[in-house]
Amino acid sequence: MIREKILDILTDICGTDEIKRNPDLELFENGWLDSFGIIELFVAIHEQLDVEVAPTEMERVEWETANKIIAYLEERKG
């Protein structure tokens, strides 16, 4: 459930379905996610998965790829 939700959220925010095909692609390096996009992501995670995430809670490297985001959230929900 978390995996599908995050991939859908990222596809909407980033405007590409490349993320679904390869969830190990670098979101920031490819220009799909920026500081505004990460805030959108945090809001969507809170609204759709009921997980509160603060920007100060993690390093950007932990959110580089869809797979890293999914792993982080699965551990939190775990």
TORBA-154311 format. One record per residue (C-alpha): y, z, x; chain. Coordinates in steps of 0.02 Angstrom, whole numbers, plus 50000, padded with zeros to 5 digits. Layout:
<lumtors>
Y,Z,X,A
...
</lumtors>
This chain:
<lumtors>
50000,50000,50000,A
50125,50047,50136,A
50083,49889,50235,A
50114,49771,50090,A
50274,49860,50037,A
50348,49859,50212,A
50305,49676,50238,A
50386,49632,50071,A
50541,49738,50110,A
50560,49661,50283,A
50536,49485,50215,A
50679,49516,50093,A
50796,49599,50218,A
50760,49480,50361,A
50753,49323,50256,A
50592,49257,50334,A
50408,49265,50294,A
50365,49245,50480,A
50348,49435,50482,A
50202,49427,50360,A
50115,49297,50467,A
50142,49393,50628,A
50191,49576,50604,A
50203,49599,50793,A
50358,49489,50808,A
50511,49579,50876,A
50630,49606,50730,A
50788,49643,50831,A
50755,49521,50973,A
50731,49378,50849,A
50893,49423,50761,A
50810,49465,50596,A
50859,49649,50593,A
51024,49725,50645,A
51111,49892,50616,A
51155,49846,50436,A
50978,49785,50404,A
50901,49946,50470,A
51005,50046,50346,A
50945,49931,50207,A
50768,49962,50269,A
50789,50152,50266,A
50858,50145,50088,A
50716,50032,50029,A
50586,50145,50111,A
50660,50295,50023,A
50670,50207,49854,A
50501,50119,49858,A
50393,50237,49960,A
50483,50403,49930,A
50497,50435,50117,A
50663,50497,50186,A
50701,50422,50356,A
50857,50468,50455,A
50924,50346,50585,A
50935,50489,50710,A
50751,50529,50686,A
50682,50389,50794,A
50719,50270,50935,A
50747,50086,50901,A
50592,50044,51003,A
50487,50131,50868,A
50553,50005,50741,A
50540,49844,50844,A
50401,49765,50741,A
50332,49775,50565,A
50170,49846,50634,A
50263,49987,50723,A
50359,50029,50564,A
50198,50029,50463,A
50108,50141,50589,A
50254,50264,50590,A
50260,50275,50401,A
50071,50289,50382,A
50074,50434,50503,A
50216,50517,50407,A
50130,50494,50239,A
49961,50535,50316,A
</lumtors>
